[in-house]
Amino acid sequence: MKAIVVAYDHAHGIGAANDLLWQRNLPADLAHFKTVTTGGTIVMGRKTYESIGRPLPNRQNIVVSRSGFHAAGVLSVDSLQAAYQAAEHPIFVIGGGEIFAQALPAVDTVYATEVDATFPEASVFFPVLGPEWQEVSREHHEKDDKNLYNYDFVTYQRA
């Protein structure tokens, strides 16, 4: 299985200044991410890894980098194909923008958190899904004391 796990705003913005747009203002998204990816292989670009700052526990961490990047607890490879071949568990591509664009043609599921907001500072975007993608589930959540935005957990599958 190959899937993408992503969170984006109305304009499909996913990040700015090498960080998430709502980093500490949507903890439910981080909890959802952990639930979806635990026990799997997470594949990310170097900048995404650097924004996280450490290998995530209970997951095989693979970083795609053409610059020979290395970090303890992480498998570094030079291409998405090499990451797929090295994966020992179901694959979850977690970013960033370039990696998402490369991975989208090869995945069959997208787990999206759709944030009910627009962040003008966004500088990295997730591609708009085409007609070959079908929404198979949606779970709406209202903002609360900890989560500053309304959001939906949405699963898309390739038709």
N, C-alpha and C positions, 0 to 999 in steps of 0.2 A: 504494500500500500504506500502511495505517495500522496501527501496532502500539504496544503499551505495553511498556516495559522497566522492571521493578520487582524489588525484593528485599524480602522480608518474613519475619517470624518465624512461629511456630506460631499466634499470635493475629492474624496479618496486620498486625502493627505494622511501620511503615516508617520512623518517625522520632520524634525528641524534641528539643526545644530547637533546632529548625531545623537538625538534622544527622541523618545516618544513625545507626542504633543501634549498628553495628559498624564504624564509620568506618575504622579502621586495622587492624582485626583480621580482615579477610576480603579481602585483596588480590586473590584469584582472582576475586571478584565484580567488582571494578573493571576487571580485565583482560577479563573476559567482556563487560562493558558496552561497553568500547572496541571490541572485536571486532565486536559486534552493530551498533553505531551509526556507526562510521566510514564516511564517504561519504554519510551520510544527513542528514536534517533532524531536529534534536532540538527538541522543543517542551516548554517548562517554564513553571511559574509563577515570579513574581518571587522568592518566598522560596527556591525551589529554586536559582534562578540565584545569589542572594546566598550560599547555603551553598556553592556551587561556587566562586564568587568571580571567575570569568573565563570568557570564551568557550572552549569546548572545540575544539581544533584538528581540522581535516579533517572538519568538520561545519558545516552551516548551523545557527546558533543562533537560535531564536525564543523570546522571552519574552512570555508573556501577562500583561498587567497593566492594570487599570482605572485606575491612578493616574498614567499618563503616564510610566512608568519608561523611562529611556534609559541605555544603556551602549555603549561603543565595541565594535565587532565583533559586535553583537547587533541583530537586528531586533525591535523592540517592537511588539506589536499589542494590541488591546483585547478580543479574544475568541478562543476556540478555532477558530471558523469562519474568522476572518481568518488565523489561523496556517496552517490547512489550505490556504487559497487562496494564501498567499505561499510555501508550501513548494516548493522546487525539486528535491527528492530524495525517496526513500521517507521516510515520517514515523515517528518514534519519540517517543512521548510519555513523558517521563521524570519527571514529578511536578510538584508534590506531590499531597497527598491530594485537594484540591478538583479539580484538573485531571484526575487519574485518574478520579474519579467522573463528571466531565463527558464525558471521552473514551471511556469503556468502551463505551457503546452504538454508537459509530461505528468501533471498531477490529475487525480480524478476527483478530489474533494478539496473544497476551500472552507475552512472554519473561520468565519469573519465576525468580528465585533464591530457593529456599525454604531458609531458614536453620533448622537444627535446634536451636532455642533459643527461649526466651520472654524478652522484655525488659519487665519491669513498668513501666519508665519511659516506654514508648511512649505518645505522645499523638496520633500521626497514623497512620491505618490504611488499608490497601488493601481495597476491597470484596471480599467472598467471591464467587468466580465461580459463576454459576448453571449449571443443567443444559444450557444451550445451548453450553457450553464443553467441548471434548474435549481431553484430554491426548494429544499426538502424539509427544512425545519426553521422555525423562528421563535425565539423566546424573548419577549419584551420585558425591560426592567426600567422602572422609574428612578430618577435620581433620589438620593437620600442623604443622610448626614455624612456618609463617607464617600459616596460616589456623586460627583458634582454635575454629572450629565445623565440624561436618559440614554439608554443604549439597548441594542438587540444583539443576542447571540444568534447568528444565522449560519446554517450549513447549506452549501451549494454543492451539487454533484454534476459532473459532466454528463449530459444527456446521451 
